Amino acid sequence: MPLPRPRFSLLTLILLTTIAALALTVGILWRDVGPLRQEVRRLRNEVGELHVEDSTKLHAIRVETDNELEWKWRIWIPESGSYRIGIGGRSVPAQGLTSPGSSTIQTDESGEHVVRYLIRRDPRDEKWHGSLHFAGMSVGKDEQPWVDWPSHKWVGGGVGHTTQVFDKDKIVELIRLRVSKDAKDSSQIEDPAAGFMIWIEPMP
């Protein structure tokens, strides 16, 4: 006796076909998501926008400015964190932070923020001074005489023009700029040297 053949209604066939088409579409989209994410990250970096994938970590990216005496970063402060943004100038070591007397700004406000460092000439003494700006506050007035030097060598480090991610309990060095008017090349810059550095450190 022959076995009965399975029977499918037209509605069932349409439903199965739709499910198969959706599964194929999802597979294709999933395959394409990886390159698209990389492209989004590249475009964000080009315009200086943060690419935050893990909001529990600290993020930072340096942003281009139109002023050669202005430096700017976008940073992401994770929730439930308290941080101190420090600035040190005049005497910058090759390693480690500057003296404990450095100016600082404290924040525990999570989310995206902008950190700026400006060097401007004070009309009262005609000297160049640097100051840190964050969330409507500003600190520091470190003299930066190297701006007027006719020639100088410098070496710098810190966060660049791509989003960098850090554990929230780590010290993040936004920039360390060391300048010399006597060194023949950057490897001979004295320690400590003129310049400035800016960093973010977690508060206990």
Secondary structure, 3 states (H helix, E strand, C coil): CCCCCCCCCHHHHHHHHHHHHHHHHHHHHHHHHHHHHHHHHHHHHHCCCCCCCCCCCEEEEEECCCCCCEEEEEEEECCCCCEEEEEEECCECCCCCCCCCCEEEEECCCEEEEEEEEEEEECCCCEEEEEEEECCEEEEEEECHHHHCCCCEEEEEECCCCCEEECCCCCEEEEEEEEECCCCCHHHCCCCEEEEEEEEEECC
